[in-house]
């Protein structure tokens, strides 16, 4: 071999190494343009993708069975559970040098407060390939919704309006409640039931919205839990039964699913639509956020799965089975209750965004606990 050819080979090899380091396509066995066919072929060779996701048969149907119909050669290994329980496992695996997870689906708080500091998450943009996924015009308000402030790690694909007030329609007339302040009217004293937001679980995000709202704030929460002789419960279905029976006229922080079931059964209950409340309502991603694990062992399969999930087809599957509103604006909203759908021309407190996580849940719980105790002392 001549000196010139040897030198040329060295230069070519060095350039190839640099390209491998800097071009996302090289990481996925595809060229820099993101050749989808090559990515899918490489994913089929990997043969599987490990997804950590939310519990529930319907969600599993959307996240596993529907994907397998389109990509039977890429087996989904699905680990279901809450993020709080999954996070310690993920961190422990990595400390032991085991990198098993590819894609993570769930809420936004645990990923950003627990997983990100431990280096579990990796930037998601290099995994986005399909034009219908990356085109912002296909998404609510013309943008991909990142939960993290830097817009790199967590994409929210669900945005459901969180409802805060349910009523018995025999006891509360249409138009009687047009502001959250209206439920503090003395005529509802002793007639309000609420989820106990002092405990972890549903209602936390809605309570943070009330706490943060400039027209409501700590004063409203203190009066709601301190002056109305409010009844607190952890039994979500029982509270809806009480509402339907007329034991209570107003239900704060209701479970929308249970309200929907009661409506379908013809019972005299309904949600007070956020459209009639002048202070608006919060939005939540719920369990509808996705991220990619650092050092994903099946990077091509993770890429195929992620793009499928965020595509029209994947989001239609999610919305159909999970029953929650997708942030894709270019799919039909059949089957989603009107009160859960956000409006393009309204602003919402999107509580799943990192910018609102500075409102500590424990601060709200402390305020509510104090108000409840002071109310009992009166």
KAMO-V409152 format. One record per residue. RES is the residue in one letter. PHI is phi as a letter, one per 30 degrees, with the letter a starting at -180 (999 if undefined). NEAR is the number of other C-alpha atoms within 12 Angstrom. Layout:
RES/PHI/NEAR  RES/PHI/NEAR
This chain:
X/999/8  X/d/8  X/d/9  X/d/10  X/d/11  X/d/12  X/d/13  X/d/14  X/d/15  X/d/14  X/d/14  X/d/14  X/d/14  X/d/14  X/d/15  X/d/15  X/d/15  X/d/15  X/d/17  X/d/19  X/d/15  X/c/16  X/c/21  X/e/28  X/e/28  X/d/26  X/d/27  X/c/39  X/i/29  X/b/27  X/d/21  X/d/22  X/d/21  X/i/27  X/e/24  X/d/27  X/d/20  X/d/24  X/d/35  X/d/35  X/d/22  X/d/29  X/d/31  X/d/27  X/d/20  X/d/27  X/i/26  X/a/35  X/b/40  X/c/35  X/c/41  X/c/40  X/b/39  X/d/33  X/d/26  X/j/19  X/d/17  X/d/22  X/d/33  X/d/28  X/d/26  X/d/33  X/d/49  X/c/38  X/d/24  X/d/28  X/d/37  X/d/27  X/d/19  X/d/21  X/b/23  X/d/20  X/d/21  X/c/31  X/d/29  X/c/38  X/c/28  X/c/31  X/c/31  X/c/29  X/l/25  X/d/26  X/d/32  X/d/26  X/d/21  X/d/28  X/e/36  X/e/20  X/d/24  X/d/35  X/d/29  X/d/18  X/e/17  X/d/23  X/d/14  X/d/11  X/i/11  X/c/17  X/c/25  X/c/32  X/d/38  X/c/40  X/b/49  X/c/49  X/b/47  X/l/41  X/d/42  X/c/43  X/d/35  X/d/33  X/e/42  X/d/38  X/c/24  X/c/23  X/d/32  X/d/26  X/d/14  X/c/22  X/i/23  X/d/37  X/c/36  X/b/30  X/e/27  X/c/35  X/e/25  X/d/30  X/d/45  X/d/39  X/b/35  X/d/28  X/e/19  X/d/25  X/d/35  X/d/26  X/d/22  X/d/20  X/d/17  X/d/25  X/c/31  X/e/29  X/h/22  X/i/17  X/a/21  X/d/35  X/c/38  X/c/33  X/d/38  X/d/33  X/e/19  X/d/16  X/i/22  X/b/25  X/c/37  X/b/43  X/c/48  X/c/45  X/c/45  X/c/46  X/b/44  X/c/40  X/d/41  X/c/48  X/c/43  X/c/42  X/b/43  X/c/45  X/b/47  X/d/38  X/d/27  X/d/19  X/c/25  X/b/31  X/d/17  X/e/17  X/i/16  X/d/24  X/c/30  X/b/21  X/a/26  X/d/34  X/d/26  X/d/26  X/d/37  X/d/30  X/e/21  X/e/17  X/d/19  X/c/29  X/d/24  X/i/26  X/c/32  X/c/40  X/c/42  X/b/44  X/d/36  X/d/30  X/d/35  X/d/28  X/c/20  X/d/17  X/k/24  X/e/29  X/j/37  X/d/36  X/d/40  X/d/41  X/d/48  X/d/42  X/d/40  X/d/39  X/d/34  X/d/31  X/d/27  X/d/15  X/c/18  X/b/26  X/i/25  X/e/28  X/d/23  X/d/31  X/d/38  X/d/31  X/d/32  X/e/44  X/c/40  X/c/29  X/c/32  X/c/34  X/h/31  X/d/35  X/c/33  X/c/32  X/b/26  X/c/23  X/c/21  X/d/28  X/d/23  X/d/24  X/d/38  X/d/43  X/d/30  X/d/32  X/d/40  X/d/34  X/d/21  X/i/24  X/d/23  X/b/35  X/c/39  X/b/49  X/b/48  X/c/47  X/h/42  X/d/45  X/d/33  X/e/38  X/d/26  X/d/28  X/d/38  X/d/29  X/d/21  X/d/29  X/d/24  X/d/14  X/d/14  X/i/14  X/d/23  X/d/30  X/b/38  X/a/41  X/d/42  X/d/41  X/e/32  X/e/32  X/d/28  X/c/20  X/c/24  X/d/22  X/d/28  X/i/34  X/a/41  X/d/43  X/c/38  X/b/44  X/d/38  X/h/39  X/c/41  X/c/40  X/b/44  X/b/49  X/b/50  X/c/47  X/d/40  X/d/30  X/h/24  X/e/33  X/d/26  X/b/39  X/d/42  X/d/44  X/d/42  X/d/46  X/d/51  X/d/46  X/d/47  X/d/43  X/d/37  X/d/35  X/e/42  X/d/47  X/d/33  X/e/30  X/d/28  X/d/36  X/d/42  X/d/34  X/d/36  X/d/40  X/d/41  X/d/27  X/d/26  X/d/30  X/i/31  X/c/40  X/d/43  X/d/48  X/d/45  X/d/41  X/c/33  X/c/24  X/b/26  X/d/19  X/c/27  X/e/18  X/i/22  X/c/28  X/d/28  X/e/25  X/d/34  X/c/36  X/d/37  X/d/38  X/c/24  X/d/16  X/c/10  X/c/20  X/c/19  X/b/30  X/d/33  X/d/35  X/d/40  X/d/45  X/d/35  X/e/31  X/d/21  X/c/28  X/d/27  X/d/19  X/d/27  X/d/23  X/e/30  X/d/21  X/d/22  X/d/35  X/d/29  X/d/22  X/d/29  X/d/38  X/e/25  X/d/23  X/d/28  X/d/29  X/d/18  X/d/19  X/d/22  X/d/16  X/d/11  X/d/11
